[in-house]
Amino acid sequence: MNHLPVCATCKRELRCKKNSYAVIDGSGLWHGDLWECPGCDLQVVVGFGAAPLMEPHDPKFTHLVAAETRDYGPPLVMEDV
């Protein structure tokens, strides 16, 4: 079985909306792929690498986030749960 991700609500295959979508969590800046359901607009980000592009303690972290925001739009910032 070789399917794209499937929406459990709509039972439709998700479509990739954007590659290299920026996500920030407590361990750094990551890139993943943003997928969206064409039926209900559910969105998920999957396909992250094994390590963040940059960690928050790196002196260039703030500059990289600002450049990403300027060039590609604001990153998704994860909330702590």
URGI-V326386 format. One record per pair of residues at least 12 apart in sequence whose C-alpha atoms are under 10 Angstrom apart, sorted by sequence separation. I is the first residue (numbers start at 1). J is the second residue. If there is no record, write none. Layout:
I | J
I | J
//
This chain:
4 | 16
19 | 31
20 | 32
21 | 33
22 | 34
32 | 44
33 | 45
34 | 46
19 | 32
20 | 33
21 | 34
32 | 45
33 | 46
34 | 47
18 | 32
19 | 33
20 | 34
21 | 35
31 | 45
32 | 46
33 | 47
18 | 33
19 | 34
31 | 46
32 | 47
33 | 48
17 | 33
18 | 34
19 | 35
31 | 47
32 | 48
16 | 33
17 | 34
18 | 35
30 | 47
31 | 48
32 | 49
16 | 34
17 | 35
18 | 36
30 | 48
31 | 49
15 | 34
16 | 35
17 | 36
30 | 49
14 | 34
15 | 35
16 | 36
17 | 37
30 | 50
31 | 51
14 | 35
15 | 36
16 | 37
30 | 51
31 | 52
13 | 35
14 | 36
15 | 37
23 | 45
29 | 51
30 | 52
31 | 53
13 | 36
14 | 37
15 | 38
22 | 45
28 | 51
29 | 52
30 | 53
13 | 37
14 | 38
21 | 45
27 | 51
28 | 52
29 | 53
30 | 54
12 | 37
13 | 38
14 | 39
20 | 45
21 | 46
23 | 48
27 | 52
28 | 53
29 | 54
30 | 55
11 | 37
12 | 38
13 | 39
17 | 43
19 | 45
22 | 48
27 | 53
28 | 54
29 | 55
10 | 37
12 | 39
14 | 41
16 | 43
17 | 44
18 | 45
19 | 46
20 | 47
21 | 48
25 | 52
27 | 54
28 | 55
29 | 56
9 | 37
10 | 38
11 | 39
12 | 40
14 | 42
15 | 43
16 | 44
17 | 45
19 | 47
20 | 48
24 | 52
27 | 55
28 | 56
7 | 36
8 | 37
10 | 39
14 | 43
16 | 45
23 | 52
26 | 55
27 | 56
28 | 57
5 | 35
6 | 36
7 | 37
9 | 39
10 | 40
14 | 44
24 | 54
25 | 55
26 | 56
27 | 57
28 | 58
4 | 35
5 | 36
6 | 37
7 | 38
9 | 40
10 | 41
22 | 53
24 | 55
25 | 56
45 | 76
5 | 37
7 | 39
10 | 42
24 | 56
29 | 61
7 | 40
9 | 42
28 | 61
7 | 41
7 | 42
29 | 64
7 | 43
29 | 65
7 | 44
5 | 44
5 | 46
24 | 65
23 | 65
22 | 65
31 | 75
30 | 75
22 | 68
29 | 75
30 | 76
21 | 68
22 | 69
29 | 76
29 | 77
22 | 72
21 | 72
22 | 73
23 | 74
24 | 75
25 | 76
26 | 77
20 | 72
21 | 73
22 | 74
23 | 75
24 | 76
25 | 77
26 | 78
21 | 74
22 | 75
23 | 76
24 | 77
25 | 78
26 | 79
21 | 75
22 | 76
23 | 77
24 | 78
25 | 79
26 | 80
21 | 76
22 | 77
23 | 78
24 | 79
25 | 80
//
